[in-house]
Amino acid sequence: MGMIMPLYEQGTLREAIERGRLADRKNKVRVARRLLSAVAFLHENGIVHRDVKGKNILVSRDGAVKLADFGVAWSGVILHDGPSSTVAH
C-alpha cells in the first residue's frame, strides 16, 4: 500500500522556523490558529493525535498547515453505552 501526499514546500514547521520562514508574527499566528483548528477537529471526532510536534506539522508555501504522522493516535469509540461499555482503539 502506498500513500500520495501533496508537496509542502516549506517542509515541517520545525524546518520553517529554523530557516526563518515564519519570521513575522502574522504568519506565526496564522499557523498556530490553523494547527489548533485541526487539533480541535480531531478531538471533536474522538481522535487524539498524541504526537503533535514541529516535525509532524507540514507547512505549504501558501500557509496551509497539515498535521501528519498519526502512528500513535488514539480513537476511543464507545461500542455500548452502559455499565459494561467497551472502548475500541
N, C-alpha and C positions, 0 to 999 in steps of 0.2 A: 504494500500500500504506500502511496506517496501523497504528499501534500503540496499544493501550489499556493504560494502567497505573493502578494504584490511586493514590489521593491520599496523599501523605506530608506530613501537616500540619506537621511540624517543618521541612520543606524539606530542604536539603542539610545535611550535617554541618557544613560551614563556617558556614552561617546559624545553625544551632542553637548553635554555640559562640559566635558573635558576639552572639547575643541572650541568652546566659546560660542557655540551656535545659538544658545539661549541666553545671550548676554543681557538683553533688556528685560525689565520687569514685566512688561506686557506679554511677552512670549512665555515667560515662566508661569504667569497666572493662567494663561490660556491652556497650557499643557496640564497644569495642576487641576483645573476645572474639568477638563476632558477626562483625565485619569480618574478623578473622584466620581464623575458621572458613570464611567464604565464599572467601577467597583460597586457603586450603588445599584446599578442594573443587575449585576451578578447576585448581590445579596437579596434583592427583591425576588429573585428567581431561585433562591435556595442554594446558591453556589458560593463557596468560599475559596478564593484563589490560593491562599496560604504561602505565596512566594512573590509578593509584589516587591520588586527592587529595580534599580536602574537598568540592569541587564535584561530584564523581562518586559521592558516597555519600549515599543518601537515608535519612532517619530518620523513622519514624512516631511518633505520639503515644504508642503503647504500647511503644516501644523497638525495634521491628523495624528492621533495617538491610538495605538493598539496595544492591548495587554496580551502578552504571549506566555508560553510555557505553562500549561495547565497540568503538568505532570503530577503535582501533589495537591491539586484542587480537590475539594470535598463537596459533595452534593448530598445533603440529608433530605431524604424523601420519606415521609411517614406513610407506611403501607396500610396501617389500620389505626383508626382513632379510637383508643380505648386503653384499658389497663394493661393489655399485652401488646402494645404498639411496637412495631419493628421499624428501625431506621435502616434504610438501604443506602449504600455508598455507590 
